[in-house]
Amino acid sequence: MPISKDRRPATDAEARALASAIRLRILRMCLDRALTNKEIAQRLDANPATTLHHVRTLVATGFLQPQAERRGTRNAREVPYLATGKSWRMDVTESGVSGTGAAMLTAFLTEIEQVDKDDARLARLGLRLSGDELAQLRTRLDELLHEYATRPATPDGQPYSIFVALHPDPNRD
């Protein structure tokens, strides 16, 4: 079930682009501020050639957009990239490409390890729901996430991320 009724199905190329934890992290880094490949590689503690491969994939699929060139240190040509927000407007669950859920989980786990545990608000809840109750919960979560995803960013606000997982509980009857 898509997060929002406004989402369209992802193409195979788009779904494959989002099936990488590194690419998901790059999109998050470039959400509010354009970063060069060098800056992205530094933040990921990765080889710039490897990051460039991921950046090019995201540009080719429309998830990142190159911004105006600028001159860096030693007058080197630098191209900053900014996330387009396109990933929020599509549903990858129907694509048939595996790995997108695992990529989201890996990106979340990598990022949460970098956060002071006192700054993270985590909750875990077990429920027993009817089909109608589950549909209602999904709808309410979808609407809340969509509301915040589509509102304008607060320029002087703090950056936050949300990770939500609603799944059948394999450990309970």
C-alpha positions in Angstrom: 0.0 0.0 0.0 1.5 3.4 -1.0 2.3 6.0 1.6 0.1 8.5 -0.2 -2.6 8.3 -2.9 -0.6 11.0 -4.7 2.3 8.7 -5.4 2.9 7.1 -8.7 4.6 3.7 -9.3 8.4 3.9 -9.7 10.0 2.7 -12.9 12.5 -0.1 -12.6 15.4 2.3 -12.9 14.0 4.6 -10.2 13.3 1.7 -7.9 16.9 0.3 -8.5 18.3 3.8 -7.7 16.4 3.8 -4.4 17.5 0.2 -3.5 20.8 1.5 -2.2 21.3 2.7 1.4 24.2 4.9 0.2 22.0 6.6 -2.4 19.2 7.1 0.2 21.7 8.8 2.5 23.0 11.0 -0.3 19.4 12.1 -1.0 18.9 13.0 2.7 22.2 14.9 2.8 21.2 17.0 -0.2 17.6 17.6 0.8 18.1 21.2 2.1 21.6 22.1 0.9 23.4 21.5 -2.4 26.6 19.5 -1.8 29.4 18.6 -4.2 30.6 15.1 -4.8 33.7 15.8 -2.7 31.5 17.1 0.2 29.2 14.0 -0.1 32.2 11.7 -0.1 33.6 13.4 3.0 30.3 13.1 4.9 30.1 9.4 4.0 33.8 8.8 4.6 33.9 7.2 1.2 36.0 7.3 -2.0 34.9 10.2 -4.2 34.9 7.9 -7.3 32.4 5.6 -5.6 30.2 8.4 -4.5 30.3 9.9 -8.0 28.8 6.6 -9.4 25.9 7.0 -6.9 25.5 10.7 -7.6 25.4 10.0 -11.4 22.7 7.3 -10.9 20.6 9.7 -8.8 21.0 12.5 -11.4 20.1 10.1 -14.3 16.9 9.1 -12.5 15.9 12.6 -11.5 16.4 12.3 -7.8 19.3 14.8 -7.7 19.6 17.9 -9.8 23.0 19.6 -10.6 23.1 23.2 -9.5 25.2 26.1 -11.0 28.9 25.3 -11.1 31.2 27.0 -8.6 34.9 27.2 -8.0 36.4 25.3 -5.1 39.8 25.3 -3.6 42.6 25.8 -6.1 40.0 27.1 -8.5 38.7 23.6 -9.3 35.3 23.2 -11.0 32.7 21.9 -8.5 29.1 20.9 -9.2 26.8 20.9 -6.2 23.7 18.7 -6.2 20.4 19.2 -4.6 17.7 16.5 -4.0 14.5 17.1 -6.0 12.1 15.5 -3.5 11.0 13.1 -6.3 11.4 10.0 -4.1 8.5 11.1 -1.9 6.2 11.3 -4.9 6.5 7.6 -5.9 5.7 4.2 -4.6 8.5 1.6 -5.0 6.5 -1.3 -3.5 4.9 -2.2 -6.8 8.0 -2.0 -8.9 9.1 -5.6 -8.5 12.6 -4.5 -7.7 13.8 -6.0 -4.4 16.0 -4.3 -1.8 14.3 -1.0 -1.3 13.0 -1.8 2.1 16.4 -3.3 3.2 18.1 -0.2 1.8 15.8 2.1 3.9 16.5 0.0 7.0 20.2 0.0 6.5 20.3 3.8 5.9 18.2 4.3 9.1 20.5 2.1 11.2 23.6 3.8 9.8 22.2 7.2 10.6 20.8 6.4 14.0 24.2 5.1 15.1 25.6 8.6 14.5 22.9 10.3 16.8 23.2 10.8 20.5 20.8 8.3 22.0 19.3 11.0 24.2 18.3 12.9 21.1 16.5 10.1 19.4 12.8 9.5 20.2 12.2 5.8 19.7 9.0 3.8 20.3 7.9 0.2 19.8 4.4 -0.9 20.1 2.6 -4.3 19.6 -1.0 -4.1 18.4 -3.7 -6.6 17.5 -5.9 -5.0 14.8 -8.7 -6.0 12.5 -8.4 -5.4 8.8 -10.4 -2.2 9.0 -8.4 -1.0 12.0 -5.1 -1.7 10.1 -6.4 0.2 7.1 -7.4 3.2 9.3 -4.0 3.2 11.0 -2.2 3.2 7.6 -4.4 6.0 6.3 -3.8 8.1 9.4 0.0 7.5 9.3 0.0 8.2 5.5 -1.9 11.5 5.9 0.4 12.7 8.8 3.6 11.9 6.9 2.3 13.4 3.7 1.3 16.6 5.6 4.8 17.1 6.9 6.5 16.0 3.7 4.7 18.6 1.6 4.8 21.6 4.0 7.5 24.2 3.3 10.7 23.7 5.2 11.3 26.1 8.1 14.5 27.9 7.0 16.0 28.2 10.5 14.6 24.9 11.7 16.6 21.9 12.9 16.8 18.9 10.5 15.0 15.7 11.6 14.3 12.4 10.0 11.4 10.0 10.5 11.5 6.2 10.0 8.3 4.3 10.3 7.8 0.6 10.0 4.4 -1.1 10.3 4.7 -4.8 9.8 3.1 -8.1 10.9 4.6 -9.4 14.1 6.3 -12.8 13.4 6.7 -13.5 17.1 3.1 -13.4 18.2 0.1 -15.6 17.4 
